[in-house]
Amino acid sequence: MKNVTITVEDSVLDWARIEAARRGSSVSRMLGDFMAELMQREDAYERAYLAWRTDERTWQAAVQPAQSQVRSASSKRAAVPAGAEAEVAK
C-alpha cells in the first residue's frame, strides 16, 4: 500500500471525518474504498463497451426487426381503401 497526500478545503475534511466516523471507518480507508469502487465501475463499463463494439451481430440484429416492422406497417396502410382512412380519423 502507498500513502497519498491530498489537499482539500477545511469544510470538506470536516465532512469527511464525520462521514468516516459514521461509517465506522477512517478518512483514509473511506477514500481508498471510494477510489477502488470507482476503478471497478470504470473497468466494468470499459469491458462492456468493448464487448458491444466488437460484437456487430448484436447491433445488426437490433436494426433488422425494426426495418421489417416498418415494411409490414407501410404495406398494411397501402391495403386500406382511401375512404376508410377518413372514417377512421373521425
Residue pairs with C-beta under 8 A, 6 or more apart in sequence:
6 31
8 16
13 27
16 27
16 30
16 31
17 27
19 30
20 26
20 27
20 29
20 30
23 30
25 33
52 58
52 59
